Amino acid sequence: MSVDPKPARPSTAGKPGRSAAEIRRDIDIQRQQLGTNVEALRGKVTEVTDWRRQAEEHKQQLIIGAAAVGFLIGIKLMRGRRRRKRGY
């Protein structure tokens, strides 16, 4: 059983027989909310896509990852040299 959340503001949206003023007010409210939501989203996107800040915050993980990749590449290169020396 789900309960629909109550709107945060009294709304006349969807009610038959609304006046033009009520419709304009609802449109203005929706525009304000949309503007606020777009600004919040823009801030979050900017924060997430800031690679310099992300690199600074995750420096230790990046170093560990780079070391692991370097180690794996070294193993791969050593195996290739051994095979060439044996004549395979």
N, C-alpha and C positions, 0 to 999 in steps of 0.2 A: 504494500500500500504506500504510494508516494503522495507526499503533500506538496502542492505547488507553493513556492515561496511568494509571500505577499510583496507587491511592488513597493519600492522605497518611497515613492511619491504617489499622491493620488493622480490617477490617470483617467482620462475620458476616452482613451483610445479604444476604438472598436464599438463604442456605444452608438446606437442609431440616434439620429436626430441631433447630432452635435452641431453647434453653431460654427460659423467660419472662424470666430475668435478662438474657440476651443481648439479647433483643428490647427490654427496657426501657433497657438501656445504649445500644443503637443509637438509640432514640427520643430519649434525653437528649442524645446527641451531635448529632443532627440539630437539635434545638431550640436548642442552643447556637450551632451554625453559622448557623441561620436568624436568631437574634437579632443576631449579629455582622453578618451581611449586611444586615439591615434598618437597623441603626444606621449602617452605612457609606453605604447608599443615602440615608438621611435627611440625612446630612451633605452629600452631593453635591448633592442637590436644593436644600437650603438655600443652598449656595454658588452654584449656577447661577441661582436665582431672586432673588438679592439684586441688585435693579436699581440700587441706589445704588453698590454696589461695581463692578458692570459698567460703569456710566456713568463712574465715576472712572477705571477701567482703560482705557476706550476713548474718552476725552475727545476726542482729536485726530480720530478717525474720525467722531465725532458732529458735531464742528464742521464738518468738510469736507462731510459729508452734508447738514447744514442749509444751508450756503452753496450747495451745488449745487441743492438743492430751491428755495431762494429765487431763485436765478438763473433756473431754468426757469420758475418762476411769473412772474417779471418779464418774461421773453420772451413768455410766453403773453398776459399782460395788454397788453403793447405791441402785439402783433399784432392783438389785438381792438380796440384804439383806432384803429389805422390803418385797419382795415376799416370801422369806423363813420364815420370822417372822410371816406372815399372814397364812402360811400353804398352799399355792397354789402349 
